[in-house]
Amino acid sequence: MYLDTQFSIFMVNKPGVLARILREIAEAKINIAALTMTDSYEHGVMRVVGDNAEKLRSVLKRLNLQFSETEVLCVNLPNHAGAMAAVTGKLADAHVNISYAYCTAGAKGGRTTCVLKVADVAKAMKVLEGFLEPKKKKSVRSLRRSPASRQ
């Protein structure tokens, strides 16, 4: 779990605009951790979290795009049914409002990143702190029998 900067980029709804922005981000060698799109008749909004906020901000300014920045909570989850439900349920029980959320698809059997825009980041992090820690397996010492006892 970590805090990151999400960019909401306002784009004209025309062919090629999304491709151009993503190409520029790729050429700047910025890895996209999570991305979601919404649209209306007149414009689209891309919300994106990248691995380098400063470089991403620079690319967006160079492209002369209108954008805003928001602090979001990024949660790494196992990629299986119910993982996001457990996290949102835990936050709901603690009365932490979630304005919106989206997740990466993740790889089968791998991990996924869930991006949450919450009303109270500090409270959300405290609520999820122990909940998200992977449970450590008890180590079982393997006992090796001596060659004499194997016969």
CNS distance restraints for C-alpha pairs under 8 A (distance, minus, plus):
assign (resid   1 and name CA) (resid  73 and name CA) 7.08 0.50 0.50
assign (resid   1 and name CA) (resid  74 and name CA) 5.56 0.50 0.50
assign (resid   1 and name CA) (resid  75 and name CA) 4.39 0.50 0.50
assign (resid   1 and name CA) (resid  76 and name CA) 6.02 0.50 0.50
assign (resid   1 and name CA) (resid 125 and name CA) 7.74 0.50 0.50
assign (resid   1 and name CA) (resid 132 and name CA) 7.78 0.50 0.50
assign (resid   2 and name CA) (resid  73 and name CA) 5.94 0.50 0.50
assign (resid   2 and name CA) (resid  74 and name CA) 5.33 0.50 0.50
assign (resid   2 and name CA) (resid  75 and name CA) 6.66 0.50 0.50
assign (resid   3 and name CA) (resid  71 and name CA) 6.61 0.50 0.50
assign (resid   3 and name CA) (resid  72 and name CA) 5.69 0.50 0.50
assign (resid   3 and name CA) (resid  73 and name CA) 4.74 0.50 0.50
assign (resid   3 and name CA) (resid  74 and name CA) 5.98 0.50 0.50
assign (resid   4 and name CA) (resid  49 and name CA) 7.23 0.50 0.50
assign (resid   4 and name CA) (resid  71 and name CA) 5.76 0.50 0.50
assign (resid   4 and name CA) (resid  72 and name CA) 5.53 0.50 0.50
assign (resid   4 and name CA) (resid  73 and name CA) 6.48 0.50 0.50
assign (resid   4 and name CA) (resid  74 and name CA) 6.82 0.50 0.50
assign (resid   5 and name CA) (resid  49 and name CA) 6.33 0.50 0.50
assign (resid   5 and name CA) (resid  50 and name CA) 7.96 0.50 0.50
assign (resid   5 and name CA) (resid  53 and name CA) 6.39 0.50 0.50
assign (resid   5 and name CA) (resid  69 and name CA) 6.41 0.50 0.50
assign (resid   5 and name CA) (resid  70 and name CA) 5.71 0.50 0.50
assign (resid   5 and name CA) (resid  71 and name CA) 4.85 0.50 0.50
assign (resid   5 and name CA) (resid  72 and name CA) 6.19 0.50 0.50
assign (resid   6 and name CA) (resid  47 and name CA) 6.51 0.50 0.50
assign (resid   6 and name CA) (resid  48 and name CA) 5.54 0.50 0.50
assign (resid   6 and name CA) (resid  49 and name CA) 4.74 0.50 0.50
assign (resid   6 and name CA) (resid  50 and name CA) 7.69 0.50 0.50
assign (resid   6 and name CA) (resid  69 and name CA) 5.65 0.50 0.50
assign (resid   6 and name CA) (resid  70 and name CA) 5.20 0.50 0.50
assign (resid   6 and name CA) (resid  71 and name CA) 6.16 0.50 0.50
assign (resid   6 and name CA) (resid  72 and name CA) 6.35 0.50 0.50
assign (resid   7 and name CA) (resid  46 and name CA) 7.82 0.50 0.50
assign (resid   7 and name CA) (resid  47 and name CA) 5.55 0.50 0.50
assign (resid   7 and name CA) (resid  48 and name CA) 5.36 0.50 0.50
assign (resid   7 and name CA) (resid  49 and name CA) 6.52 0.50 0.50
assign (resid   7 and name CA) (resid  67 and name CA) 6.49 0.50 0.50
assign (resid   7 and name CA) (resid  68 and name CA) 5.71 0.50 0.50
assign (resid   7 and name CA) (resid  69 and name CA) 4.71 0.50 0.50
assign (resid   7 and name CA) (resid  70 and name CA) 6.54 0.50 0.50
assign (resid   8 and name CA) (resid  45 and name CA) 6.33 0.50 0.50
assign (resid   8 and name CA) (resid  46 and name CA) 5.60 0.50 0.50
assign (resid   8 and name CA) (resid  47 and name CA) 4.42 0.50 0.50
assign (resid   8 and name CA) (resid  48 and name CA) 6.63 0.50 0.50
assign (resid   8 and name CA) (resid  67 and name CA) 5.35 0.50 0.50
assign (resid   8 and name CA) (resid  68 and name CA) 5.24 0.50 0.50
assign (resid   8 and name CA) (resid  69 and name CA) 6.35 0.50 0.50
assign (resid   8 and name CA) (resid  70 and name CA) 7.87 0.50 0.50
assign (resid   9 and name CA) (resid  45 and name CA) 5.45 0.50 0.50
assign (resid   9 and name CA) (resid  46 and name CA) 5.13 0.50 0.50
assign (resid   9 and name CA) (resid  47 and name CA) 6.36 0.50 0.50
assign (resid   9 and name CA) (resid  65 and name CA) 6.97 0.50 0.50
assign (resid   9 and name CA) (resid  66 and name CA) 6.12 0.50 0.50
assign (resid   9 and name CA) (resid  67 and name CA) 4.35 0.50 0.50
assign (resid   9 and name CA) (resid  68 and name CA) 6.74 0.50 0.50
assign (resid  10 and name CA) (resid  43 and name CA) 6.84 0.50 0.50
assign (resid  10 and name CA) (resid  44 and name CA) 5.94 0.50 0.50
assign (resid  10 and name CA) (resid  45 and name CA) 4.74 0.50 0.50
assign (resid  10 and name CA) (resid  46 and name CA) 6.73 0.50 0.50
assign (resid  10 and name CA) (resid  65 and name CA) 6.98 0.50 0.50
assign (resid  10 and name CA) (resid  66 and name CA) 5.55 0.50 0.50
assign (resid  10 and name CA) (resid  67 and name CA) 5.86 0.50 0.50
assign (resid  11 and name CA) (resid  17 and name CA) 7.18 0.50 0.50
assign (resid  11 and name CA) (resid  18 and name CA) 7.87 0.50 0.50
assign (resid  11 and name CA) (resid  43 and name CA) 5.53 0.50 0.50
assign (resid  11 and name CA) (resid  44 and name CA) 5.13 0.50 0.50
assign (resid  11 and name CA) (resid  45 and name CA) 6.13 0.50 0.50
assign (resid  11 and name CA) (resid  46 and name CA) 7.73 0.50 0.50
assign (resid  11 and name CA) (resid  65 and name CA) 7.31 0.50 0.50
assign (resid  11 and name CA) (resid  66 and name CA) 7.60 0.50 0.50
assign (resid  12 and name CA) (resid  17 and name CA) 7.14 0.50 0.50
assign (resid  12 and name CA) (resid  42 and name CA) 6.71 0.50 0.50
assign (resid  12 and name CA) (resid  43 and name CA) 4.69 0.50 0.50
assign (resid  12 and name CA) (resid  44 and name CA) 6.33 0.50 0.50
assign (resid  13 and name CA) (resid  17 and name CA) 7.44 0.50 0.50
assign (resid  13 and name CA) (resid  39 and name CA) 7.73 0.50 0.50
assign (resid  13 and name CA) (resid  40 and name CA) 7.98 0.50 0.50
assign (resid  13 and name CA) (resid  41 and name CA) 7.26 0.50 0.50
assign (resid  13 and name CA) (resid  42 and name CA) 5.90 0.50 0.50
assign (resid  13 and name CA) (resid  43 and name CA) 4.60 0.50 0.50
assign (resid  13 and name CA) (resid  44 and name CA) 5.69 0.50 0.50
assign (resid  16 and name CA) (resid  20 and name CA) 6.04 0.50 0.50
assign (resid  17 and name CA) (resid  21 and name CA) 6.39 0.50 0.50
assign (resid  18 and name CA) (resid  22 and name CA) 6.16 0.50 0.50
assign (resid  19 and name CA) (resid  23 and name CA) 5.96 0.50 0.50
assign (resid  20 and name CA) (resid  24 and name CA) 6.26 0.50 0.50
assign (resid  21 and name CA) (resid  25 and name CA) 6.28 0.50 0.50
assign (resid  21 and name CA) (resid  63 and name CA) 7.93 0.50 0.50
assign (resid  22 and name CA) (resid  26 and name CA) 6.10 0.50 0.50
assign (resid  23 and name CA) (resid  27 and name CA) 6.10 0.50 0.50
assign (resid  24 and name CA) (resid  28 and name CA) 6.27 0.50 0.50
assign (resid  24 and name CA) (resid  59 and name CA) 6.96 0.50 0.50
assign (resid  25 and name CA) (resid  29 and name CA) 6.59 0.50 0.50
assign (resid  25 and name CA) (resid  30 and name CA) 5.70 0.50 0.50
assign (resid  25 and name CA) (resid  31 and name CA) 7.95 0.50 0.50
assign (resid  25 and name CA) (resid  56 and name CA) 6.88 0.50 0.50
assign (resid  25 and name CA) (resid  59 and name CA) 6.78 0.50 0.50
assign (resid  26 and name CA) (resid  30 and name CA) 5.77 0.50 0.50
assign (resid  26 and name CA) (resid  31 and name CA) 7.21 0.50 0.50
assign (resid  28 and name CA) (resid  55 and name CA) 7.32 0.50 0.50
assign (resid  28 and name CA) (resid  59 and name CA) 7.60 0.50 0.50
assign (resid  30 and name CA) (resid  50 and name CA) 6.31 0.50 0.50
assign (resid  30 and name CA) (resid  51 and name CA) 6.11 0.50 0.50
assign (resid  30 and name CA) (resid  52 and name CA) 6.31 0.50 0.50
assign (resid  30 and name CA) (resid  55 and name CA) 7.35 0.50 0.50
assign (resid  30 and name CA) (resid  56 and name CA) 7.03 0.50 0.50
assign (resid  31 and name CA) (resid  50 and name CA) 5.58 0.50 0.50
assign (resid  31 and name CA) (resid  51 and name CA) 5.48 0.50 0.50
assign (resid  31 and name CA) (resid  52 and name CA) 7.79 0.50 0.50
assign (resid  32 and name CA) (resid  48 and name CA) 7.04 0.50 0.50
assign (resid  32 and name CA) (resid  49 and name CA) 6.03 0.50 0.50
assign (resid  32 and name CA) (resid  50 and name CA) 4.31 0.50 0.50
assign (resid  32 and name CA) (resid  51 and name CA) 6.41 0.50 0.50
assign (resid  33 and name CA) (resid  48 and name CA) 7.67 0.50 0.50
assign (resid  33 and name CA) (resid  49 and name CA) 5.54 0.50 0.50
assign (resid  33 and name CA) (resid  50 and name CA) 5.25 0.50 0.50
assign (resid  33 and name CA) (resid  51 and name CA) 6.62 0.50 0.50
assign (resid  33 and name CA) (resid 104 and name CA) 7.66 0.50 0.50
assign (resid  33 and name CA) (resid 113 and name CA) 7.54 0.50 0.50
assign (resid  34 and name CA) (resid  48 and name CA) 5.76 0.50 0.50
assign (resid  34 and name CA) (resid  49 and name CA) 5.28 0.50 0.50
assign (resid  34 and name CA) (resid  50 and name CA) 7.10 0.50 0.50
assign (resid  34 and name CA) (resid 103 and name CA) 6.85 0.50 0.50
assign (resid  34 and name CA) (resid 104 and name CA) 5.66 0.50 0.50
assign (resid  34 and name CA) (resid 113 and name CA) 7.21 0.50 0.50
assign (resid  34 and name CA) (resid 115 and name CA) 7.47 0.50 0.50
assign (resid  35 and name CA) (resid  46 and name CA) 7.00 0.50 0.50
assign (resid  35 and name CA) (resid  47 and name CA) 5.59 0.50 0.50
assign (resid  35 and name CA) (resid  48 and name CA) 4.40 0.50 0.50
assign (resid  35 and name CA) (resid  49 and name CA) 6.49 0.50 0.50
assign (resid  35 and name CA) (resid 104 and name CA) 7.47 0.50 0.50
assign (resid  36 and name CA) (resid  46 and name CA) 5.80 0.50 0.50
assign (resid  36 and name CA) (resid  47 and name CA) 5.30 0.50 0.50
assign (resid  36 and name CA) (resid  48 and name CA) 6.63 0.50 0.50
assign (resid  36 and name CA) (resid 102 and name CA) 7.01 0.50 0.50
assign (resid  37 and name CA) (resid  44 and name CA) 7.03 0.50 0.50
assign (resid  37 and name CA) (resid  45 and name CA) 5.74 0.50 0.50
assign (resid  37 and name CA) (resid  46 and name CA) 4.52 0.50 0.50
assign (resid  37 and name CA) (resid  47 and name CA) 6.34 0.50 0.50
assign (resid  38 and name CA) (resid  44 and name CA) 5.70 0.50 0.50
assign (resid  38 and name CA) (resid  45 and name CA) 5.29 0.50 0.50
assign (resid  38 and name CA) (resid  46 and name CA) 6.57 0.50 0.50
assign (resid  39 and name CA) (resid  43 and name CA) 6.01 0.50 0.50
assign (resid  39 and name CA) (resid  44 and name CA) 4.11 0.50 0.50
assign (resid  39 and name CA) (resid  45 and name CA) 6.14 0.50 0.50
assign (resid  40 and name CA) (resid  44 and name CA) 6.07 0.50 0.50
assign (resid  49 and name CA) (resid  53 and name CA) 7.88 0.50 0.50
assign (resid  50 and name CA) (resid  56 and name CA) 7.11 0.50 0.50
assign (resid  52 and name CA) (resid  56 and name CA) 6.21 0.50 0.50
assign (resid  53 and name CA) (resid  57 and name CA) 5.99 0.50 0.50
assign (resid  54 and name CA) (resid  58 and name CA) 6.25 0.50 0.50
assign (resid  55 and name CA) (resid  59 and name CA) 6.28 0.50 0.50
assign (resid  56 and name CA) (resid  60 and name CA) 6.30 0.50 0.50
assign (resid  57 and name CA) (resid  61 and name CA) 6.19 0.50 0.50
assign (resid  58 and name CA) (resid  62 and name CA) 6.10 0.50 0.50
assign (resid  59 and name CA) (resid  63 and name CA) 6.23 0.50 0.50
assign (resid  60 and name CA) (resid  64 and name CA) 6.24 0.50 0.50
assign (resid  60 and name CA) (resid  65 and name CA) 5.57 0.50 0.50
assign (resid  60 and name CA) (resid  66 and name CA) 7.89 0.50 0.50
assign (resid  60 and name CA) (resid  67 and name CA) 7.62 0.50 0.50
assign (resid  61 and name CA) (resid  65 and name CA) 6.15 0.50 0.50
assign (resid  71 and name CA) (resid 117 and name CA) 7.55 0.50 0.50
assign (resid  72 and name CA) (resid 115 and name CA) 6.51 0.50 0.50
assign (resid  72 and name CA) (resid 116 and name CA) 5.79 0.50 0.50
assign (resid  72 and name CA) (resid 117 and name CA) 5.11 0.50 0.50
assign (resid  72 and name CA) (resid 118 and name CA) 7.23 0.50 0.50
assign (resid  72 and name CA) (resid 121 and name CA) 7.80 0.50 0.50
assign (resid  73 and name CA) (resid 115 and name CA) 5.78 0.50 0.50
assign (resid  73 and name CA) (resid 116 and name CA) 5.12 0.50 0.50
assign (resid  73 and name CA) (resid 117 and name CA) 6.43 0.50 0.50
assign (resid  73 and name CA) (resid 118 and name CA) 7.40 0.50 0.50
assign (resid  73 and name CA) (resid 121 and name CA) 6.98 0.50 0.50
assign (resid  74 and name CA) (resid 113 and name CA) 6.38 0.50 0.50
assign (resid  74 and name CA) (resid 114 and name CA) 5.60 0.50 0.50
assign (resid  74 and name CA) (resid 115 and name CA) 4.59 0.50 0.50
assign (resid  74 and name CA) (resid 116 and name CA) 6.32 0.50 0.50
assign (resid  75 and name CA) (resid 113 and name CA) 5.58 0.50 0.50
assign (resid  75 and name CA) (resid 114 and name CA) 5.08 0.50 0.50
assign (resid  75 and name CA) (resid 115 and name CA) 6.46 0.50 0.50
assign (resid  75 and name CA) (resid 116 and name CA) 7.83 0.50 0.50
assign (resid  76 and name CA) (resid 111 and name CA) 6.56 0.50 0.50
assign (resid  76 and name CA) (resid 112 and name CA) 5.73 0.50 0.50
assign (resid  76 and name CA) (resid 113 and name CA) 4.63 0.50 0.50
assign (resid  76 and name CA) (resid 114 and name CA) 6.35 0.50 0.50
assign (resid  77 and name CA) (resid  83 and name CA) 6.40 0.50 0.50
assign (resid  77 and name CA) (resid  84 and name CA) 7.46 0.50 0.50
assign (resid  77 and name CA) (resid 111 and name CA) 5.52 0.50 0.50
assign (resid  77 and name CA) (resid 112 and name CA) 5.28 0.50 0.50
assign (resid  77 and name CA) (resid 113 and name CA) 6.18 0.50 0.50
assign (resid  77 and name CA) (resid 114 and name CA) 7.15 0.50 0.50
assign (resid  77 and name CA) (resid 132 and name CA) 7.84 0.50 0.50
assign (resid  78 and name CA) (resid  83 and name CA) 6.49 0.50 0.50
assign (resid  78 and name CA) (resid 109 and name CA) 7.54 0.50 0.50
assign (resid  78 and name CA) (resid 110 and name CA) 6.33 0.50 0.50
assign (resid  78 and name CA) (resid 111 and name CA) 4.51 0.50 0.50
assign (resid  78 and name CA) (resid 112 and name CA) 6.14 0.50 0.50
assign (resid  79 and name CA) (resid  83 and name CA) 7.11 0.50 0.50
assign (resid  79 and name CA) (resid 105 and name CA) 7.86 0.50 0.50
assign (resid  79 and name CA) (resid 106 and name CA) 6.39 0.50 0.50
assign (resid  79 and name CA) (resid 107 and name CA) 7.24 0.50 0.50
assign (resid  79 and name CA) (resid 108 and name CA) 6.75 0.50 0.50
assign (resid  79 and name CA) (resid 109 and name CA) 6.00 0.50 0.50
assign (resid  79 and name CA) (resid 110 and name CA) 5.64 0.50 0.50
assign (resid  79 and name CA) (resid 111 and name CA) 4.94 0.50 0.50
assign (resid  79 and name CA) (resid 112 and name CA) 5.53 0.50 0.50
assign (resid  80 and name CA) (resid 109 and name CA) 7.38 0.50 0.50
assign (resid  82 and name CA) (resid  86 and name CA) 6.08 0.50 0.50
assign (resid  83 and name CA) (resid  87 and name CA) 6.65 0.50 0.50
assign (resid  84 and name CA) (resid  88 and name CA) 6.15 0.50 0.50
assign (resid  84 and name CA) (resid 114 and name CA) 7.57 0.50 0.50
assign (resid  85 and name CA) (resid  89 and name CA) 5.85 0.50 0.50
assign (resid  86 and name CA) (resid  90 and name CA) 6.15 0.50 0.50
assign (resid  87 and name CA) (resid  91 and name CA) 6.37 0.50 0.50
assign (resid  87 and name CA) (resid 128 and name CA) 7.45 0.50 0.50
assign (resid  88 and name CA) (resid  92 and name CA) 6.04 0.50 0.50
assign (resid  89 and name CA) (resid  93 and name CA) 6.12 0.50 0.50
assign (resid  90 and name CA) (resid  94 and name CA) 6.49 0.50 0.50
assign (resid  90 and name CA) (resid 127 and name CA) 7.36 0.50 0.50
assign (resid  90 and name CA) (resid 128 and name CA) 7.42 0.50 0.50
assign (resid  91 and name CA) (resid  95 and name CA) 6.25 0.50 0.50
assign (resid  91 and name CA) (resid  96 and name CA) 5.18 0.50 0.50
assign (resid  91 and name CA) (resid  97 and name CA) 7.46 0.50 0.50
assign (resid  91 and name CA) (resid 124 and name CA) 6.51 0.50 0.50
assign (resid  91 and name CA) (resid 127 and name CA) 6.90 0.50 0.50
assign (resid  91 and name CA) (resid 128 and name CA) 7.65 0.50 0.50
assign (resid  92 and name CA) (resid  96 and name CA) 5.66 0.50 0.50
assign (resid  92 and name CA) (resid  97 and name CA) 6.94 0.50 0.50
assign (resid  94 and name CA) (resid 127 and name CA) 7.18 0.50 0.50
assign (resid  96 and name CA) (resid 118 and name CA) 6.90 0.50 0.50
assign (resid  96 and name CA) (resid 119 and name CA) 6.56 0.50 0.50
assign (resid  96 and name CA) (resid 120 and name CA) 6.53 0.50 0.50
assign (resid  96 and name CA) (resid 123 and name CA) 7.38 0.50 0.50
assign (resid  96 and name CA) (resid 124 and name CA) 6.49 0.50 0.50
assign (resid  97 and name CA) (resid 118 and name CA) 5.73 0.50 0.50
assign (resid  97 and name CA) (resid 119 and name CA) 5.45 0.50 0.50
assign (resid  97 and name CA) (resid 120 and name CA) 7.56 0.50 0.50
assign (resid  98 and name CA) (resid 116 and name CA) 6.71 0.50 0.50
assign (resid  98 and name CA) (resid 117 and name CA) 5.82 0.50 0.50
assign (resid  98 and name CA) (resid 118 and name CA) 4.46 0.50 0.50
assign (resid  98 and name CA) (resid 119 and name CA) 6.42 0.50 0.50
assign (resid  99 and name CA) (resid 116 and name CA) 7.70 0.50 0.50
assign (resid  99 and name CA) (resid 117 and name CA) 5.47 0.50 0.50
assign (resid  99 and name CA) (resid 118 and name CA) 5.81 0.50 0.50
assign (resid  99 and name CA) (resid 119 and name CA) 7.11 0.50 0.50
assign (resid 100 and name CA) (resid 116 and name CA) 6.17 0.50 0.50
assign (resid 100 and name CA) (resid 117 and name CA) 5.47 0.50 0.50
assign (resid 100 and name CA) (resid 118 and name CA) 7.54 0.50 0.50
assign (resid 101 and name CA) (resid 114 and name CA) 7.02 0.50 0.50
assign (resid 101 and name CA) (resid 115 and name CA) 5.46 0.50 0.50
assign (resid 101 and name CA) (resid 116 and name CA) 4.52 0.50 0.50
assign (resid 101 and name CA) (resid 117 and name CA) 6.24 0.50 0.50
assign (resid 102 and name CA) (resid 114 and name CA) 5.79 0.50 0.50
assign (resid 102 and name CA) (resid 115 and name CA) 5.39 0.50 0.50
assign (resid 102 and name CA) (resid 116 and name CA) 6.89 0.50 0.50
assign (resid 103 and name CA) (resid 112 and name CA) 6.85 0.50 0.50
assign (resid 103 and name CA) (resid 113 and name CA) 5.56 0.50 0.50
assign (resid 103 and name CA) (resid 114 and name CA) 4.18 0.50 0.50
assign (resid 103 and name CA) (resid 115 and name CA) 5.99 0.50 0.50
assign (resid 104 and name CA) (resid 112 and name CA) 5.62 0.50 0.50
assign (resid 104 and name CA) (resid 113 and name CA) 5.46 0.50 0.50
assign (resid 104 and name CA) (resid 114 and name CA) 6.55 0.50 0.50
assign (resid 105 and name CA) (resid 112 and name CA) 6.18 0.50 0.50
assign (resid 106 and name CA) (resid 110 and name CA) 6.24 0.50 0.50
assign (resid 106 and name CA) (resid 111 and name CA) 5.62 0.50 0.50
assign (resid 106 and name CA) (resid 112 and name CA) 4.46 0.50 0.50
assign (resid 106 and name CA) (resid 113 and name CA) 7.43 0.50 0.50
assign (resid 107 and name CA) (resid 111 and name CA) 6.63 0.50 0.50
assign (resid 107 and name CA) (resid 112 and name CA) 7.43 0.50 0.50
assign (resid 118 and name CA) (resid 124 and name CA) 7.38 0.50 0.50
assign (resid 120 and name CA) (resid 124 and name CA) 6.17 0.50 0.50
assign (resid 121 and name CA) (resid 125 and name CA) 6.13 0.50 0.50
assign (resid 122 and name CA) (resid 126 and name CA) 6.27 0.50 0.50
assign (resid 123 and name CA) (resid 127 and name CA) 6.13 0.50 0.50
assign (resid 124 and name CA) (resid 128 and name CA) 6.16 0.50 0.50
assign (resid 125 and name CA) (resid 129 and name CA) 5.70 0.50 0.50
assign (resid 126 and name CA) (resid 130 and name CA) 7.99 0.50 0.50
assign (resid 127 and name CA) (resid 131 and name CA) 7.43 0.50 0.50
assign (resid 128 and name CA) (resid 132 and name CA) 5.90 0.50 0.50
assign (resid 129 and name CA) (resid 133 and name CA) 6.97 0.50 0.50
assign (resid 145 and name CA) (resid 149 and name CA) 6.23 0.50 0.50
assign (resid 145 and name CA) (resid 150 and name CA) 6.60 0.50 0.50
assign (resid 146 and name CA) (resid 150 and name CA) 6.63 0.50 0.50
assign (resid 147 and name CA) (resid 151 and name CA) 7.31 0.50 0.50
